[in-house]
Amino acid sequence: MTIAKLAYLTTPAPGRYMLNIQAFGSDELIQIEIAKAHLVNFLIDGTAWALREEQHLNRFPKTQTEDQHERA
């Protein structure tokens, strides 16, 4: 298994989507062109997973105001 040091999406031209990855321990940036369907899946699944994890762990950051109300 490889762990990404850096991963991001770009769109170099209309209708073209690139997944850019740099692995830990490497200076090489790998660029993979993906289909629009892959992009949609990344966004839908990634959002659902992130929100589910946040709700499960109750890790939504508190605002300074909320923190002050809890101390009062």
JOMO-V410122 format. One record per residue. N is the residue number from 0. RES is the residue in one small letter. PSI is psi in radians with two decimals (none if undefined). NEAR is the number of other ideal C-beta (glycine too) atoms within 12 Angstrom. D_FIRST is the distance of its C-alpha to the first C-alpha in whole Angstrom. Layout:
# JOMO-V410122
n:N res:RES psi:PSI near:NEAR d_first:D_FIRST
n:N res:RES psi:PSI near:NEAR d_first:D_FIRST
This chain:
# JOMO-V410122
n:0 res:m psi:2.42 near:5 d_first:0
n:1 res:t psi:2.39 near:13 d_first:4
n:2 res:i psi:2.30 near:12 d_first:7
n:3 res:a psi:2.29 near:17 d_first:10
n:4 res:k psi:-0.59 near:17 d_first:13
n:5 res:l psi:2.38 near:18 d_first:15
n:6 res:a psi:2.27 near:21 d_first:15
n:7 res:y psi:2.84 near:18 d_first:19
n:8 res:l psi:2.51 near:23 d_first:21
n:9 res:t psi:2.86 near:18 d_first:24
n:10 res:t psi:1.69 near:16 d_first:27
n:11 res:p psi:-0.32 near:14 d_first:28
n:12 res:a psi:2.76 near:9 d_first:31
n:13 res:p psi:2.28 near:7 d_first:32
n:14 res:g psi:0.05 near:12 d_first:30
n:15 res:r psi:2.31 near:17 d_first:27
n:16 res:y psi:2.30 near:25 d_first:24
n:17 res:m psi:2.37 near:23 d_first:21
n:18 res:l psi:2.11 near:25 d_first:18
n:19 res:n psi:2.20 near:22 d_first:17
n:20 res:i psi:2.39 near:22 d_first:14
n:21 res:q psi:2.12 near:19 d_first:14
n:22 res:a psi:2.64 near:17 d_first:10
n:23 res:f psi:2.42 near:14 d_first:11
n:24 res:g psi:0.09 near:10 d_first:13
n:25 res:s psi:2.53 near:14 d_first:14
n:26 res:d psi:-0.11 near:10 d_first:17
n:27 res:e psi:2.30 near:14 d_first:17
n:28 res:l psi:2.10 near:18 d_first:17
n:29 res:i psi:2.25 near:19 d_first:16
n:30 res:q psi:2.21 near:19 d_first:18
n:31 res:i psi:2.15 near:19 d_first:18
n:32 res:e psi:2.32 near:19 d_first:21
n:33 res:i psi:2.73 near:23 d_first:21
n:34 res:a psi:2.77 near:15 d_first:24
n:35 res:k psi:-0.63 near:16 d_first:26
n:36 res:a psi:-0.64 near:11 d_first:24
n:37 res:h psi:-0.74 near:18 d_first:21
n:38 res:l psi:-0.81 near:22 d_first:22
n:39 res:v psi:-0.77 near:15 d_first:24
n:40 res:n psi:-0.74 near:17 d_first:21
n:41 res:f psi:-0.82 near:23 d_first:19
n:42 res:l psi:-0.81 near:17 d_first:22
n:43 res:i psi:-0.92 near:14 d_first:24
n:44 res:d psi:-0.75 near:14 d_first:20
n:45 res:g psi:-0.75 near:17 d_first:19
n:46 res:t psi:-0.81 near:14 d_first:23
n:47 res:a psi:-0.78 near:14 d_first:23
n:48 res:w psi:-0.77 near:15 d_first:20
n:49 res:a psi:-0.77 near:17 d_first:21
n:50 res:l psi:-0.70 near:15 d_first:25
n:51 res:r psi:-0.76 near:13 d_first:24
n:52 res:e psi:-0.74 near:14 d_first:22
n:53 res:e psi:-0.75 near:14 d_first:25
n:54 res:q psi:-0.69 near:12 d_first:27
n:55 res:h psi:-0.75 near:11 d_first:26
n:56 res:l psi:-0.10 near:11 d_first:25
n:57 res:n psi:0.90 near:9 d_first:29
n:58 res:r psi:0.37 near:12 d_first:27
n:59 res:f psi:2.23 near:13 d_first:29
n:60 res:p psi:2.41 near:10 d_first:31
n:61 res:k psi:2.54 near:13 d_first:34
n:62 res:t psi:2.85 near:10 d_first:37
n:63 res:q psi:-0.64 near:10 d_first:39
n:64 res:t psi:-0.78 near:10 d_first:42
n:65 res:e psi:-0.70 near:12 d_first:40
n:66 res:d psi:-0.70 near:11 d_first:40
n:67 res:q psi:-0.67 near:10 d_first:43
n:68 res:h psi:-0.63 near:10 d_first:45
n:69 res:e psi:-0.59 near:10 d_first:43
n:70 res:r psi:-0.40 near:9 d_first:44
n:71 res:a psi:none near:7 d_first:48
